[in-house]
Amino acid sequence: MQDAWLESYSITRIPKSLEMWRAADIQPGNQGIFHILDIACGCAIKSFALAQTSPNVYVTCLDSADVLAVARDLAERLAVSTQVAFLPADLLTADFGITQFEAVLVGQITHYLTVVQNQTLFRRIHTALTDDGTLIIDCPMTGDAPGESTAFLTLFLWANGGGAAYPFAAYQEWLAAAGFSSVRQLSERWLAAKK
């Protein structure tokens, strides 16, 4: 929760977040309601940055109740509270619904999950997206040749719950198996997958 509070006061996160949405070709404009599910949202600054650009963007923030208190505070400070719903839930068991969201953002969590947990999560996200919906993942990804820092991160994550720093190729394989039609790596830590 402390990390979420710190991030909520990092003004530099807003332009970087907008860069991520542009790289994923998400530009909701004013063409109807655009629903985003922000899974493991933390302070939700990435989704709120997009909500500030258009009154048609609506964000559902999913995280633990204590972390959602941080997101609620930031939504008020950024004047997007009327565009936000809060869902206190466990991402591994929460009901995301069926064809409800134009975009789903998963940030800073997949590397804490096991392979099976990620595969299951991606299938559930695929079901929750509308036709032509987009999944965006923002997390550390390893390169093809693991270095010392990658090995340390993987060891740390494994020791703390079984996760690992996964390469883009693994995400690509899991997302294709979940039914996504195209998966693009946008940067060292961003990828976008179309339903």
PAGU-706170 format. One record per residue (C-alpha): x negated, y, z negated. Coordinates in steps of 0.001 Angstrom, whole numbers, plus 500000, padded with zeros to 6 digits. Layout:
N
XYZ
...
% end
This chain:
195
500000500000500000
497121502371499265
495882502021502869
499344503013504123
499326506155501969
495876507133503223
496842506554506864
500029508583506431
497894511667505794
495519511102508718
496588513700511274
494189512269513883
496357509131514023
499113510957515923
497201511736519162
495542508294519067
498979506681518639
500381508607521598
497379507454523634
498268503847522758
501903504290523894
500760505915527173
498245503125527813
501106500628527393
503188502692529857
505826503480527219
507389506844528057
510971506861526798
511766510441527868
515472511254527698
516936508283529607
519050506742526839
518303505185523479
514900503525523149
514688501099520211
511333500152518687
510747497436516102
507568498224514152
506490494974512446
504195495272509419
504617498989509999
502569500324507094
503207504068507099
504630503710510672
502695506726511937
502205505089515362
505941504715515986
506847508014514348
504402509813516648
506453508564519609
509742509370517868
508571512979517519
508289513234521311
511912512259522014
515156512318519990
516184509157521878
513519507014520176
514837504994517250
512463503012515050
513190500031512814
510362499725510289
509760496230508893
507473495735505905
507617495106502163
509804497455500120
506851499177498418
505132499895501743
508397501129503269
508451503822500560
505333505240502232
506965505083505674
510102506765504331
507986509613502923
506152510060506240
509417509999508230
510625512924506116
507361514842506526
507432514328510318
511157515192510505
512189511899512155
514238510401509279
517451510411511329
515709508229513945
514483505571511530
515907502468509832
514021500538507167
514073496758506886
512356495344503800
511499491798504864
508810489181505336
507698489226508972
507363485439508936
511034484872508085
512889488070509054
515658487953511659
514618490264514516
517849489679516429
518354488988520118
517619491503522929
517746494497520602
514472496341521208
512854497975524235
509490497768522459
507971495894519538
504777497095517891
502681494701515820
499779496422514157
496998495311511859
498522491961510898
497952489244513525
494353488700512430
495641487812508945
497929485116510364
497103481587511407
497361480458515022
500713478765514384
502102481802512544
501123484060515461
502611481706518050
505896481529516119
505949485304515633
505443485946519353
508309483607520313
510633485435517901
509515488811519269
510156487631522844
513738486810521840
514188490212520176
513047492211523232
515408493423525924
514788492382529525
511602494134530660
510802494960527007
507206495430525900
505221494010523000
502237496069521899
499599494624519597
497128496885517815
494492494813516005
490803493965516117
490033491491518905
486809489611519269
484741489613522439
483791486524524392
480506486194522511
481092486504518757
478588488760517046
477579489056513418
480385491508512552
482966489259514252
481699486227512335
481919488145509046
485452489393509792
486587485884510736
485064484383507570
486653487100505413
490083486633506999
489922482844506848
488953482934503164
491876485239502451
494667483223504023
493581481312507095
493566484094509687
490751485060512025
489679487734514464
491051486299517712
489869487034521270
492114488588523900
492141485244525758
493820483574522766
496512486263522606
496996485942526360
497507482172526049
499920482447523103
501962485210524727
502263483352528033
503442480266526120
506028482455524341
507444483519527729
505784486888528366
505260487513532076
502234489778531986
499647490473529315
497193493347529700
494297494295527480
494441498076527119
491371498600524916
489210496735522410
492170496637520030
495330497200522120
497227494878524375
500645495058526011
502842492152527076
505981492449529216
508947490177528768
% end
